[in-house]
């Protein structure tokens, strides 16, 4: 993989940092008043997963050196990713190195208005100076939606006394073009923005508590290794999701600006999986918020857990339901978990009794897209 044509220019009133990753022109756009490093490191981060997935040596011209600290970490990062998934290779990275630069004054935190980022903002409120919001990373938003979210976020950032930095990119388009699954690749875009801004410390809100960890894109093992000696990345391992909510509800402004929905840019629909999980927690905490509709038990009963990450959130609410003795919710959540466990058993029974014939037939007929996408964990057990 060749990373070339690094450029830092002012365009349409914004500062654009861009480079060529093979045949793809990848860019990041920052507010004009924000200092941005003219560095190739963000694009090394963006291309890293594709390179190790497709066994491509990374080649960067000597005119674009990277930090010696980051370079020394690349081997350990590859060992970790390879240990998670043997299909991810250990590759050469050919580049020149320089000593780390002086950081930009300030402490940043990634912000999405969700439970994790809101908790990190409140937890480190005294030290955080900047809130970073990313667009074009998980969703490809319309310009109108981006404008609405920025205006909403800016108002909240002003209330909190923080400088707000919206960042736009075509990173998601790049990831899809390389068939990189979003759960596997999203943190690499976060590393890119963090390295481009160069603050002395940047917080990555954790999705899971220490006891819930498993291999995923943003992880306490890997996040700090993407530090470059200029910027220190801190994976903010915290409490369980319900425990974070218990802290958030103590701050009315934070609760009033909480947005967890994956369907709408600012409103919370109350029906998607993220909204339902949050509404369950609010009910168990005996809290109400006018930014959420009422919890629909009918919709909750239809909720399906799709992966291990989703299981941890429902299990967390199950623990809380038992603590609060809300047996109605407890029974519903228990059924949701049992349904997931049954779904997980089916492929194992197929392998044991039918040699995997049902799985092969399903894939032949349905041709699921996820089979072609890069993951941080094996798609199938090899033993």
BELRA-V530073 format. One record per residue. RES is the residue in one letter. D_LAST is the distance of its C-alpha to the last C-alpha in Angstrom with 1 decimal. Layout:
BEGIN
((RES;D_LAST) (RES;D_LAST))
END
This chain:
BEGIN
((X;32.2) (X;35.9) (X;37.3) (X;41.1) (X;44.3) (X;44.2) (X;47.0) (X;48.5) (X;51.3) (X;53.2) (X;52.7) (X;54.1) (X;55.0) (X;51.5) (X;49.9) (X;47.2) (X;44.7) (X;43.0) (X;41.3) (X;39.8) (X;36.0) (X;36.1) (X;37.8) (X;37.4) (X;40.3) (X;38.8) (X;41.4) (X;42.0) (X;45.3) (X;46.9) (X;50.2) (X;52.9) (X;54.0) (X;50.6) (X;50.1) (X;47.1) (X;45.9) (X;46.3) (X;42.9) (X;40.0) (X;37.5) (X;36.9) (X;35.9) (X;33.6) (X;31.8) (X;31.8) (X;30.4) (X;27.9) (X;24.8) (X;25.7) (X;26.3) (X;22.9) (X;21.1) (X;23.1) (X;23.5) (X;27.2) (X;29.4) (X;31.7) (X;35.4) (X;38.1) (X;41.8) (X;43.5) (X;45.9) (X;43.2) (X;42.1) (X;39.6) (X;39.8) (X;39.0) (X;37.3) (X;34.9) (X;34.3) (X;33.3) (X;30.8) (X;29.0) (X;27.0) (X;25.7) (X;24.9) (X;22.8) (X;20.9) (X;20.2) (X;19.2) (X;16.9) (X;15.2) (X;14.6) (X;13.4) (X;12.9) (X;14.6) (X;17.7) (X;19.7) (X;22.2) (X;25.5) (X;29.2) (X;31.7) (X;35.1) (X;37.9) (X;40.8) (X;41.0) (X;43.8) (X;44.4) (X;43.5) (X;46.4) (X;48.2) (X;46.6) (X;48.4) (X;49.9) (X;48.2) (X;45.1) (X;43.0) (X;40.6) (X;38.5) (X;39.9) (X;38.8) (X;40.9) (X;37.8) (X;37.2) (X;35.3) (X;37.8) (X;40.7) (X;39.7) (X;39.2) (X;42.6) (X;44.3) (X;42.6) (X;43.8) (X;46.8) (X;49.2) (X;47.4) (X;46.0) (X;48.5) (X;46.7) (X;44.5) (X;42.4) (X;41.5) (X;39.3) (X;40.0) (X;37.9) (X;34.6) (X;33.0) (X;35.6) (X;38.2) (X;41.3) (X;44.7) (X;47.5) (X;49.3) (X;46.3) (X;45.9) (X;49.6) (X;49.5) (X;46.6) (X;48.2) (X;51.5) (X;49.9) (X;47.9) (X;50.9) (X;53.0) (X;50.4) (X;50.0) (X;53.9) (X;53.9) (X;51.4) (X;53.4) (X;50.5) (X;50.5) (X;48.4) (X;46.6) (X;45.2) (X;43.1) (X;42.4) (X;40.0) (X;38.4) (X;35.0) (X;33.3) (X;34.6) (X;33.2) (X;29.7) (X;29.7) (X;31.1) (X;28.1) (X;25.6) (X;24.6) (X;23.6) (X;26.1) (X;23.8) (X;22.5) (X;25.9) (X;28.6) (X;29.0) (X;29.7) (X;32.8) (X;33.8) (X;33.6) (X;35.8) (X;38.5) (X;38.5) (X;38.9) (X;41.6) (X;43.6) (X;43.4) (X;44.4) (X;44.3) (X;41.6) (X;39.4) (X;37.6) (X;34.3) (X;34.1) (X;30.8) (X;29.2) (X;27.6) (X;28.8) (X;27.3) (X;25.5) (X;23.9) (X;22.4) (X;19.0) (X;18.5) (X;21.2) (X;24.0) (X;26.6) (X;25.4) (X;27.4) (X;25.4) (X;26.2) (X;29.4) (X;31.7) (X;30.5) (X;32.0) (X;35.3) (X;37.6) (X;40.2) (X;42.5) (X;40.5) (X;38.5) (X;35.7) (X;35.2) (X;32.2) (X;34.2) (X;31.8) (X;33.8) (X;33.9) (X;32.0) (X;33.2) (X;35.6) (X;37.1) (X;37.7) (X;39.5) (X;41.7) (X;42.9) (X;43.4) (X;45.6) (X;48.0) (X;48.9) (X;50.5) (X;50.5) (X;46.7) (X;46.1) (X;48.5) (X;46.6) (X;43.1) (X;41.2) (X;37.7) (X;37.8) (X;35.8) (X;38.3) (X;41.6) (X;42.6) (X;44.8) (X;45.0) (X;42.4) (X;41.8) (X;40.8) (X;38.4) (X;35.4) (X;32.4) (X;33.6) (X;37.2) (X;36.2) (X;34.2) (X;37.2) (X;39.7) (X;38.0) (X;38.2) (X;41.8) (X;42.7) (X;41.2) (X;43.1) (X;46.2) (X;46.7) (X;47.9) (X;48.0) (X;50.0) (X;47.4) (X;45.1) (X;46.1) (X;45.8) (X;42.4) (X;41.8) (X;40.1) (X;39.7) (X;37.7) (X;35.7) (X;34.7) (X;33.2) (X;31.1) (X;27.4) (X;24.7) (X;22.6) (X;20.2) (X;19.6) (X;22.8) (X;24.8) (X;23.6) (X;24.9) (X;28.3) (X;28.7) (X;27.6) (X;30.2) (X;32.9) (X;32.0) (X;32.7) (X;35.9) (X;36.9) (X;36.7) (X;38.7) (X;41.3) (X;41.3) (X;41.0) (X;39.6) (X;40.0) (X;37.6) (X;35.4) (X;34.9) (X;34.3) (X;31.7) (X;30.0) (X;29.8) (X;28.3) (X;25.5) (X;24.9) (X;24.8) (X;22.1) (X;20.0) (X;20.7) (X;19.7) (X;16.3) (X;15.9) (X;16.8) (X;13.7) (X;11.6) (X;14.5) (X;14.6) (X;11.1) (X;12.0) (X;15.6) (X;16.0) (X;13.0) (X;13.1) (X;16.7) (X;18.2) (X;16.1) (X;17.1) (X;20.6) (X;20.9) (X;20.0) (X;22.3) (X;25.1) (X;24.8) (X;23.4) (X;22.5) (X;23.7) (X;20.9) (X;18.5) (X;20.9) (X;21.3) (X;20.0) (X;18.1) (X;17.6) (X;14.1) (X;11.3) (X;12.3) (X;9.0) (X;5.6) (X;3.8) (X;0.0))
END
